Amino acid sequence: MSAAGPSPGPDHSLQATLAGWTVALELATAESAAATRRLLARFPARVGDIPAATLAQCAPGAPRPAPAQRVLPEVRRAPDGGLRLEAEDYTVQLSGDGARALVTGAGMFPVETALKVMLGAELARRGGLLIHGVGVAHSGRAALFVGHSGAGKSTLGTLWRDADGLVLADELVALWPDADAGTWRAAGTPWNLLGTQSEATLTAVGTLAWDAPSRWEAQGAGDVARVLLLNALLPESSSAGRSAMIASASRLLSEVPTGRLHFSRDSSAATVLRARLEATLG
């Protein structure tokens, strides 16, 4: 299997590994397969990896026009114990154990949606979270930052990359507790432009603010929690799913230091952030 991209199988098949979770995909068309290979190009399945889950896409019986504006539909528990997403132009059905997904719909968007929900569910089973934010790493240590639209997540990712830093992801970051090490792990995902397959020990969770000079300051876990929960992908829209997400977030913020990064649009942001990560090195 080539390390240059997802491991291709026959026809429209491929495999990829995200946050230590390997999934085998069977796409409906050559176009969907090509688009998925591009999305997952930096997330190859390694030699010997055994898929923990499968995703199969099939074309709808009749064309269903795409909506003018895309939103992620709520994930509902089905009578058979599985999960179901129903959108205007596609349907996703997931088995109760999260190991199988059937996507009925054309194009790449339904496949991406199913992958996000499957990954979010896998992380939830580990006690983890899939967070909309930017994750950066240095010397095996990682920091996650969350914020509203326009808070500077993508800008910080770009500044960090320009300073030769490792960006895990600048849209969705995978987090989970490592019981053996007594720490939390952060890993990149394919979303958005800067995502990598790397992972690191999470040593800081924070929010962002535009300000000069760039600096790091302590921020209470409660203040960070309010922003974090607004940016967590909920893999199941039920009271049990919400309770599990809140429990995971509470554990995360009780075990990982929290803070606020004030930064300006220059290299000083990377300097402050690197110093913060280096301060956590043992």
C-alpha positions as CSV (number, residue, x, y, z in Angstrom):
1,M,0.0,0.0,0.0
2,S,1.4,3.4,-1.0
3,A,2.0,6.0,1.7
4,A,1.2,8.6,-0.9
5,G,-2.6,8.2,-0.5
6,P,-5.5,6.0,0.5
7,S,-4.9,2.3,-0.2
8,P,-6.8,1.6,-3.5
9,G,-8.8,-1.6,-3.9
10,P,-10.6,-2.9,-6.9
11,D,-12.9,-0.6,-8.9
12,H,-14.1,2.2,-6.6
13,S,-12.7,0.9,-3.3
14,L,-10.2,2.5,-0.9
15,Q,-9.1,2.5,2.7
16,A,-8.0,5.3,5.0
17,T,-7.0,5.8,8.6
18,L,-8.2,8.8,10.7
19,A,-7.2,9.1,14.4
20,G,-6.2,5.5,14.5
21,W,-9.5,4.4,13.0
22,T,-9.4,2.6,9.7
23,V,-12.4,2.6,7.4
24,A,-12.9,0.8,4.1
25,L,-15.0,2.7,1.5
26,E,-16.9,1.5,-1.6
27,L,-18.0,4.4,-3.7
28,A,-20.8,4.5,-6.2
29,T,-19.0,6.0,-9.2
30,A,-15.5,6.7,-10.5
31,E,-16.1,10.4,-9.9
32,S,-17.0,9.8,-6.2
33,A,-14.0,7.5,-5.8
34,A,-11.6,10.1,-7.3
35,A,-13.0,12.9,-5.1
36,T,-12.7,10.7,-2.0
37,R,-9.1,9.8,-2.9
38,R,-8.3,13.5,-3.1
39,L,-9.9,14.2,0.2
40,L,-8.1,11.4,2.0
41,A,-4.8,11.7,0.2
42,R,-2.9,12.4,3.4
43,F,-4.6,9.7,5.4
44,P,-3.4,6.4,4.0
45,A,-4.2,3.1,5.6
46,R,-1.0,1.4,6.7
47,V,0.2,-2.0,5.7
48,G,-1.6,-4.5,8.0
49,D,-4.3,-2.2,9.1
50,I,-7.6,-4.0,9.5
51,P,-10.7,-1.8,8.8
52,A,-12.8,-1.3,11.9
53,A,-15.7,0.0,9.8
54,T,-17.1,0.0,6.2
55,L,-18.9,2.7,4.2
56,A,-20.8,1.8,1.1
57,Q,-22.3,4.4,-1.3
58,C,-25.1,3.7,-3.7
59,A,-26.9,5.9,-6.2
60,P,-30.4,7.0,-5.4
61,G,-33.2,5.3,-7.3
62,A,-34.3,8.7,-8.6
63,P,-32.3,11.9,-8.8
64,R,-32.8,14.2,-5.8
65,P,-31.8,17.8,-6.3
66,A,-29.3,19.3,-3.9
67,P,-30.5,22.1,-1.6
68,A,-29.3,25.6,-2.1
69,Q,-27.7,25.6,1.3
70,R,-26.1,22.6,3.0
71,V,-26.6,21.9,6.7
72,L,-25.7,18.8,8.7
73,P,-29.0,17.0,9.5
74,E,-29.6,15.7,13.0
75,V,-28.5,12.1,13.7
76,R,-31.5,10.1,15.0
77,R,-31.6,6.7,16.7
78,A,-33.5,4.3,14.5
79,P,-35.9,1.6,15.8
80,D,-33.3,-1.1,15.0
81,G,-30.7,0.6,17.3
82,G,-28.8,2.1,14.4
83,L,-28.4,5.8,13.5
84,R,-30.1,7.6,10.6
85,L,-29.5,10.9,8.8
86,E,-32.2,12.1,6.4
87,A,-31.3,15.1,4.2
88,E,-33.1,16.5,1.1
89,D,-30.9,14.7,-1.4
90,Y,-29.3,11.8,0.6
91,T,-29.8,9.3,3.4
92,V,-27.2,7.8,5.7
93,Q,-27.9,4.6,7.7
94,L,-25.4,3.5,10.3
95,S,-25.4,0.2,12.3
96,G,-25.8,0.4,16.0
97,D,-22.1,-0.6,16.6
98,G,-20.9,2.1,14.1
99,A,-19.1,-0.5,12.0
100,R,-21.2,-0.1,8.9
101,A,-22.7,2.8,7.0
102,L,-24.9,2.9,3.9
103,V,-25.0,6.2,2.0
104,T,-27.7,6.6,-0.5
105,G,-27.0,9.7,-2.5
106,A,-24.9,11.1,-5.3
107,G,-21.6,13.1,-5.1
108,M,-19.0,13.7,-2.4
109,F,-21.0,15.6,0.3
110,P,-23.0,12.6,1.6
111,V,-19.8,10.5,1.9
112,E,-18.1,13.3,3.8
113,T,-21.1,13.7,6.1
114,A,-21.1,10.0,6.8
115,L,-17.4,9.9,7.5
116,K,-17.7,12.8,10.0
117,V,-20.6,11.1,11.9
118,M,-18.8,7.7,11.9
119,L,-15.6,9.3,13.2
120,G,-17.5,11.3,15.8
121,A,-19.3,8.2,17.0
122,E,-16.0,6.2,17.1
123,L,-14.4,9.0,19.3
124,A,-17.5,9.1,21.5
125,R,-17.1,5.4,22.2
126,R,-13.5,6.2,23.4
127,G,-14.9,9.0,25.6
128,G,-13.6,11.6,23.1
129,L,-14.9,14.4,20.9
130,L,-14.7,15.7,17.3
131,I,-14.3,19.5,17.6
132,H,-14.6,22.3,15.1
133,G,-11.4,24.2,15.7
134,V,-7.7,24.4,14.9
135,G,-5.2,21.9,16.3
136,V,-1.5,22.6,16.2
137,A,1.5,20.6,17.4
138,H,5.2,21.0,18.4
139,S,7.6,18.4,19.7
140,G,4.8,15.9,20.4
141,R,2.6,18.4,22.3
142,A,-0.6,19.8,20.8
143,A,-3.0,22.7,21.5
144,L,-6.6,23.0,20.4
145,F,-8.3,26.4,19.9
146,V,-12.1,27.0,19.4
147,G,-14.1,30.1,18.6
148,H,-16.9,31.5,16.7
149,S,-16.7,32.2,13.0
150,G,-14.1,34.9,12.4
151,A,-12.3,34.3,15.7
152,G,-9.1,33.5,13.8
153,K,-8.9,29.7,13.7
154,S,-7.8,29.4,10.1
155,T,-5.6,32.5,10.4
156,L,-3.8,30.9,13.3
157,G,-3.3,27.7,11.4
158,T,-1.8,29.6,8.5
159,L,0.5,31.6,10.8
160,W,1.6,28.4,12.5
161,R,2.3,26.6,9.2
162,D,4.2,29.6,7.9
163,A,6.4,29.4,11.0
164,D,7.2,25.7,10.1
165,G,4.8,24.4,12.7
166,L,2.7,21.3,12.4
167,V,-1.0,21.9,11.8
168,L,-3.1,18.9,12.7
169,A,-6.3,20.3,11.2
170,D,-7.9,23.7,10.8
171,E,-11.6,22.6,10.8
172,L,-12.2,19.3,12.6
173,V,-9.8,18.0,15.3
174,A,-10.2,14.5,16.9
175,L,-9.6,14.2,20.6
176,W,-9.7,11.2,22.9
177,P,-8.3,10.1,26.3
178,D,-5.3,7.8,26.3
179,A,-6.0,5.6,29.3
180,D,-2.5,3.9,29.3
181,A,-0.7,7.2,29.3
182,G,-3.2,9.2,31.5
183,T,-3.3,11.9,28.9
184,W,-5.4,13.2,26.0
185,R,-4.5,12.8,22.3
186,A,-5.3,15.1,19.5
187,A,-5.2,14.1,15.8
188,G,-5.7,15.7,12.5
189,T,-8.6,15.0,10.1
190,P,-8.9,15.6,6.3
191,W,-10.9,18.8,7.0
192,N,-10.1,21.5,5.9
193,L,-7.0,22.5,3.9
194,L,-4.2,21.9,6.3
195,G,-5.2,18.5,7.9
196,T,-2.5,15.8,8.5
197,Q,-2.5,12.3,9.8
198,S,-0.3,13.2,12.7
199,E,-1.3,13.1,16.4
200,A,0.2,14.4,19.6
201,T,-0.4,14.7,23.3
202,L,-2.9,17.5,24.0
203,T,-1.5,19.9,26.6
204,A,-3.7,23.0,26.1
205,V,-7.3,23.9,25.1
206,G,-8.2,27.5,24.6
207,T,-10.1,30.2,22.9
208,L,-8.9,33.0,20.6
209,A,-9.0,36.8,20.7
210,W,-7.6,39.4,18.2
211,D,-5.2,41.6,20.2
212,A,-1.7,42.9,20.3
213,P,0.7,42.1,21.6
214,S,0.3,38.4,21.2
215,R,0.1,36.6,24.6
216,W,-1.2,33.6,26.4
217,E,-3.3,34.0,29.5
218,A,-5.2,31.7,31.8
219,Q,-8.9,31.2,31.2
220,G,-11.3,29.3,33.4
221,A,-12.5,25.8,32.2
222,G,-16.1,27.0,32.5
223,D,-15.5,29.9,30.0
224,V,-13.7,27.5,27.6
225,A,-16.4,24.9,28.0
226,R,-19.2,27.2,26.7
227,V,-17.3,27.7,23.5
228,L,-16.1,24.1,23.2
229,L,-19.5,22.6,23.4
230,L,-20.9,24.9,20.7
231,N,-18.2,23.6,18.5
232,A,-18.5,19.8,19.2
233,L,-20.0,17.5,16.6
234,L,-22.9,15.7,18.2
235,P,-22.8,12.1,16.7
236,E,-26.3,11.4,18.1
237,S,-29.2,13.8,18.6
238,S,-30.6,12.4,21.8
239,S,-30.4,13.1,25.6
240,A,-28.0,10.2,25.9
241,G,-25.8,11.5,23.1
242,R,-25.8,15.1,24.6
243,S,-25.0,13.8,28.1
244,A,-22.1,11.7,26.8
245,M,-20.7,14.7,24.9
246,I,-21.0,17.0,28.0
247,A,-19.3,14.3,30.2
248,S,-16.4,13.9,27.7
249,A,-16.0,17.7,27.5
250,S,-16.1,18.0,31.3
251,R,-13.4,15.3,31.7
252,L,-11.3,16.9,29.0
253,L,-11.3,20.4,30.6
254,S,-10.6,19.0,34.1
255,E,-7.5,17.2,32.8
256,V,-6.0,19.5,30.2
257,P,-5.0,23.1,31.1
258,T,-7.2,25.9,29.5
259,G,-6.3,29.4,28.4
260,R,-6.9,32.2,25.9
261,L,-4.5,33.1,23.1
262,H,-4.5,36.8,22.2
263,F,-2.8,37.2,18.9
264,S,-2.1,39.6,16.0
265,R,-1.6,38.7,12.4
266,D,2.1,38.3,12.5
267,S,4.8,35.9,13.5
268,S,4.5,36.8,17.2
269,A,1.4,34.5,17.4
270,A,3.6,31.4,16.6
271,T,6.3,32.6,18.9
272,V,3.9,32.8,21.9
273,L,2.2,29.5,21.0
274,R,5.5,27.6,20.6
275,A,6.7,28.9,24.0
276,R,3.5,27.7,25.6
277,L,3.9,24.2,24.1
278,E,7.5,24.0,25.0
279,A,6.7,24.9,28.6
280,T,4.7,21.6,28.8
281,L,7.6,19.4,27.8
282,G,8.8,17.1,30.5
